[in-house]
Amino acid sequence: MPGNVIEAHITGIQDIGALCKFMGHFDATIDYFHTSKGLITSKKDLEETFKINDKVRARVLYIDLASTPTRIGLSNAKHVMGLTQPNTTEEQIGAKVFPGSAIPVGKTFDTITVKRVDPRHGLLCTIDGTDIPGYVHISRVSDEHLATISATGKHRVDSTHRGVVLGYDPVDGLFQLSLQQAMLDEPFLRVEDIEVGSILKGTVFKKTDKGVVVQLTKTIRGFVPLIHCVDSVITSSTKKHVDEKFQEGKPVKCRVLSTDPVAGKVTLTCKSILITSKNPIITSFNDVTPGTLSEGVILKTNAHGCIVSFYNNIKAFAHISELQEAHVTNLNIFQPGQVKTCRVLEVDPEVQTMKVSFKVGHLPLYIFNCMNCISAYVQRR
């Protein structure tokens, strides 16, 4: 079974690994990057690591029953045999940590050195600054399609290149790399790398009844809800404007409202007021204080006031008495989609509630700060 430790006899040495037999019947292979020696760059290295008729302990990696004959892969690598992980030192952390955490997806390296060329498969490389090798699949070597990789061409052994980390394979103990310029030019490779509140440029991918899909990178798309497509309230006339403004392939400027790395979702706004605002943005109940000025969008109204949304799906309530200086006689003047500059009145991080006012000139900011200090002092007393 995969995971079992067996004793194998070496029966042959090939360029890509060692041929084995175990239990006197089953044929298997140990790939060159699954040896106890570590980095294997040539058949000569394999011949120095294994000798014909050697007995080696190895762990079963996989059994491919669909192939004829059945393919069995073994590993003699130290991290597989010990069910551990190789460690690497990341300069910014300054301590040995799990490789996938030390060197995140999207990190670029200026010096990636080719140590082995597999013409039909890819490149085995070393990465400057870490002792764990990386592998560049043939589809990630160049922006152009390559059927094979020339061993004497641009990507020959000991040639150096600039590349980016695409991931980490804990079984093979290798970083997955790309040398493609298109990947190096990408501003981010994962949703979790996108900062809430950041201003991005993209192109319209398509329109739907609920909003607009925006292509941010080759692999990441964002969504602009209909309420965030225009600065004004959504009406039949503004829907027509949306159709004209967001034509497929047209460039758009937007700002990140929220991200959901698990679901792979990015929610955006194209409201120019939010994009150009100089006020701080509210992204958490823990980081906001009374008196803070920030732009919010009215989500809905009721007889008591307005529900206002901010970044990261933070919501607040504006009581009817805080909607304007004069007495409100008609709530219809406050419509979903309107952008309002709000002043934070109260915030409770524990229960995650917040009250805001549209009367931003009602009290100077320093008075709110004083009130906040006095309130904290009284609570301590």
Secondary structure, 3 states (H helix, E strand, C coil): CCCCEEEEEEEEEECCEEEEEECCCEEEEEEHHHCCCCCCCCHHHHHHHCCCCCEEEEEEEEEECCCCCCEEEEECCHHHHCCCCCCEEECCCCEEECHHHHCCCCCEEEEEEEEEEECCCEEEEEECCCCCCEEEEHHHCCCCCCCCCCCCCCCCCCCEEEEEEEEEECCCCEEEEECCHHHHCCCCCCHHHCCCCCEEEEEEEEEECCEEEEECCCCCEEEEEHHHCCCCCCCHHHHHHHHHHCCCCCEEEEEEEEEECCCCEEEEECCHHHHHCCCCCCCCCCCCCCCCEEEEEEEEEECCEEEEECHHHCEEEEEHHHCCCCCCCCHHHCCCCCEEEEEEEEEECCCCEEEEECCCCCCCHHHHHHHHHHHHHHHHC
